[in-house]
């Protein structure tokens, strides 16, 4: 499945919103035993990505929304700046 999201966000807004979108998708998909990769590339070329191996999902720790500080569990939310590249 390949999902493309186009919006009227400014490049600065994309930089602020992208980590939250990535985290929200991660929280939904990590509850399922499937392998996936989420990759968000902003208009400025910054890349935010997260991969899941498809193993049994662990439930969040009691008393937390996502099991970690600011919704990031076990340091799996990765914001990586990379120049744009084209893969053939």
N, C-alpha and C positions, 0 to 999 in steps of 0.2 A: 504494500500500500504506500503510495506517495501522496502526501497532502501538501498543497501550496496555499499559503495564506497571503493575501494582498490587502494592504490597508492604506489609509490616508495619513498614517503617523509620520511625523517628521523624523529625520535621522536621529536627532537627539532623543526623541520619545522612544524610538525603537530600541536604543541602547538601554533605556530605563525599563522598558516593558519586557524585552526578550527573556531575561532571567526568570521573571515571574511566570511567563507563559511556559517556559521549559519546565519549571518546577511543578506547575499545575498538571501538565501532561504526565510528568514522571510520577506524581502521586497517584494518578489514576492507573497508569499502565503497570506500575510496579506491584500492584495487587494481583496481577494476572501472571500465570506461569508461561510467559512467552518471551522470546528473544526479540529485541527491537533496538533501534538507534533513532534518537531524535536529534535533528541538526537544524539550528536556526541561524541563518546568515543575515545580518542587518545590511542596510543600504551602504554603510561605511565599510563593509567587508569583515566586521567582527563576527566570529563564529561562537555560538554557544551549543554544546552538545552533551548528550548523555546516552550511555549504552547500558543495556540490561541483558544478562546472559540467558534468561529464561528459566532460572531455577525457581524453586518454591519461594514465594514472597514471604518476607518476615513481617508480622504485624507491627504497627508502630508501638513505641514504648508507652506504657500507661501515663496518662496525664499530658500527652503532647499530641498536637494535630498531625505531625508527620514523623515523629520519632527523633527529631534532631532540632538543633537551634535554627531558627528562621526557616524551618521546613526543609533543611538540607540534612539528609540522613547519611551518616558514614562518609561524608566528603565526596558524594557521588555527583554533585552538581558541578560541572566544569564549564567555566567561561574561558575560552581560548581565543586570542586574537591571531588571525592569520590573514595573509593577503588572499585575494580571490584567485582561484585557479580553475581551469577547465579540465575535466577528465574526459578523454575520448574512449 
